[in-house]
Amino acid sequence: VHQAQQATLQRILECMRTGSDDELRFDQHGFFLEVASRSTVRGYERTSEMAWRYAEPLIARPRIAILGAGHVGLALSRTMDQLGFHVHLRDDRADLNTMTANTWASERSIVDYAHIGTVIPEDPELYVVLVSFGYRTDDLLVRQLVRKRFKYLGMMGSAEKIKKLFADMRKDGFTQEDISRIHAPIGLQINSRTPEEIAVSIAAEIISVKNRA
């Protein structure tokens, strides 16, 4: 085996051991690993008459986007990572202690919630969870995401808050079909109180959706 290929094989073994999200890529020159990216074409692609490439995730992990890096986002990241999910955590607040302390999220990003609709494209295999700071941000987020196709879209909040938010959405032209896509209040109803208990209830609902599908 060529020395460069031997090094790649060692990296593949290490990625499989650690559960890394790298992609295995082939082209006319050989094979190599790259950090997985949503923008790259997966599968076979011919780029010219003489050039081609093929890309495949090394380990196909289910993906979850958590919007809100507070205490619930921290607990949920830990739980979903333990369940084998690739976790992408996002928040609009910089220098958040719970964001810095979150070592379970594979990716962490500071984003502008006002443009979340362009940050998170429609993706029928993506689980999306809204556990942001409060009513204003949840309302801002859900209005941009509710008409996109996701595997799961859930939003945290009290029954009263959810009732008011949905009523306001209906007044602004959102249909019952739109609203019915949202799992809210999020999670299984187990009278959860702590962030860890809330994370368990959300994870249980997501696993139910995942395994039912």
C-alpha positions, 0 to 999 in steps of 0.5 A: 500500500502506498504510504499516503494511502496507508496514512488514510487507512489509519485515519479511517480506523481512527474515525470509526473508533471515535465516531467522527463525521468525516466523509470518504471520497474517491476520485481518479487519483485515489481515496482520501478523507474530508471533513463532512460538509452539507455543501458537498455532493454525496454519491457519484459525480462526473466533473469533466470528461476525464474527472469524477468523484464519489463521496460517502459519509464514513459513519451515517449518524442521524443529525440534530440541530439544537437552537438554544445553547442554554441549560436545556441545550447543554443537557440535550446535546449530551443526551443526543450525543450519547444516543449517537446523533451528530449535534449542531448547536446554535445560538445568537448569544456570544460568550455564553457559558453553557455554549463554551461548556458544551463538549458534546456538540459536534458543531457549535455556531453563533448565528443571527436568528433573524436569518435562520431560514437561510442558515438551516435549509429544508432537510427531510432527514434533519431533527430540529429542536427550538429551546431558545431563550424565550417567547420572542426568539422561539416565535422568530425561529418557528415562523421561518422554519415551519414551512420547511420539510424536516424529520422533526420540528419541536419547540419548548414552552408552556402550554399557555405560551404555545397556545398564544404563539399558535393563535398569533401565527394563525392571525398572520396566515399560517395554516393548521397544516403548517402548525401541525408540523410542530411538536409543541409543547416539546417532548413526552409528557413526563412532568419533567422539571430539570434540564436533564429531565426535559432532555430525556423527554425530548430525546424520547419523542425524537427516538419515537419519531426516528424508529417509527419512520 
